[in-house]
Amino acid sequence: MKTRQIPPLDETRDKKTLYFLDQSQVTMIDEALSALGDYGELRLIVEKGRLRFLVTQKSFDALKWQPGSLVNAEK
């Protein structure tokens, strides 16, 4: 399997340069994190050396649960 070599971070490299992701993927990740709410999980699935999927899992605090709150949270 061929892997991409990511250059080491050093003082001469622009720290804002993206090597693995493009700007639209960064925006997509940020949007997915925002959609999770207070609790959740975001997994990045890499296939053949490229970001292929974002998997989100939304979680709810069982100690703060109120009847009907899960149904309303989905909308």
Beta strands, then each sheet from edge to edge (+ up, - down):
strand 1: 40-47
strand 2: 50-58
sheet 1: 1+ 2-
end
